[in-house]
């Protein structure tokens, strides 16, 4: 009789520990079409306050949303980007306080990165080559491309060169006038000495 009672009533410590019983997609699966959501199934009902689920895709891109709890099932919206490995990490607390951690891995064989609207990196290279080409062309051409391409860029160096040469010309002229004045004063002084 005692044996029958102990057989019917499961031990409480084992029942207190929660664990993952299944997932969709399953662990290690290769999926061609991206699912709308990821589903995790647990042995016991997880508490929303102590349950954390993350979905990380290629290049550490977060591909999940807020989880939805339905009894012992938890569903997370799936936002795929590129094809590759996706890791669904889960962390929750059992009724006895024991933490339960784990992860489910699956591979998405066809991503949405082929669509230009889905990925910002797909549209970026189309704009970048023109700017990179013009930047490299102007860098390699040096001052010649600056004078041919942009009038403002060519005006500034030309103005500075003119102002520099103009300043030097005034300095030379002023120096020459001072020298001529000194020579003339010297001649006048000598003539006065001779006449005196």
Rosetta blueprint (number, residue, H / E / L):
1 X L
2 X H
3 X H
4 X H
5 X H
6 X H
7 X H
8 X H
9 X L
10 X L
11 X L
12 X H
13 X H
14 X H
15 X H
16 X H
17 X L
18 X L
19 X L
20 X E
21 X E
22 X E
23 X E
24 X E
25 X L
26 X L
27 X L
28 X L
29 X L
30 X E
31 X E
32 X L
33 X L
34 X L
35 X L
36 X L
37 X E
38 X E
39 X E
40 X E
41 X E
42 X E
43 X L
44 X L
45 X L
46 X L
47 X L
48 X H
49 X H
50 X H
51 X L
52 X E
53 X E
54 X E
55 X E
56 X E
57 X L
58 X H
59 X H
60 X H
61 X L
62 X E
63 X L
64 X E
65 X E
66 X E
67 X E
68 X E
69 X E
70 X E
71 X L
72 X L
73 X E
74 X E
75 X E
76 X E
77 X E
78 X E
79 X L
80 X L
81 X L
82 X L
83 X L
84 X E
85 X E
86 X E
87 X E
88 X E
89 X E
90 X E
91 X E
92 X E
93 X E
94 X L
95 X L
96 X L
97 X L
98 X L
99 X E
100 X E
101 X E
102 X E
103 X E
104 X E
105 X E
106 X E
107 X E
108 X E
109 X L
110 X L
111 X L
112 X L
113 X L
114 X L
115 X L
116 X L
117 X L
118 X L
119 X L
120 X H
121 X H
122 X H
123 X H
124 X H
125 X H
126 X H
127 X H
128 X H
129 X H
130 X H
131 X H
132 X H
133 X H
134 X H
135 X H
136 X H
137 X H
138 X H
139 X H
140 X H
141 X H
142 X L
143 X H
144 X H
145 X H
146 X H
147 X H
148 X H
149 X H
150 X L
151 X H
152 X H
153 X H
154 X H
155 X H
156 X H
157 X H
158 X H
159 X H
160 X H
161 X H
162 X H
163 X H
164 X H
165 X H
166 X H
167 X H
168 X H
169 X H
170 X H
171 X H
172 X H
173 X H
174 X H
175 X H
176 X H
177 X H
178 X H
179 X H
180 X H
181 X H
182 X H
183 X H
184 X H
185 X H
186 X H
187 X H
188 X H
189 X H
190 X H
191 X H
192 X H
193 X H
194 X H
195 X H
196 X L
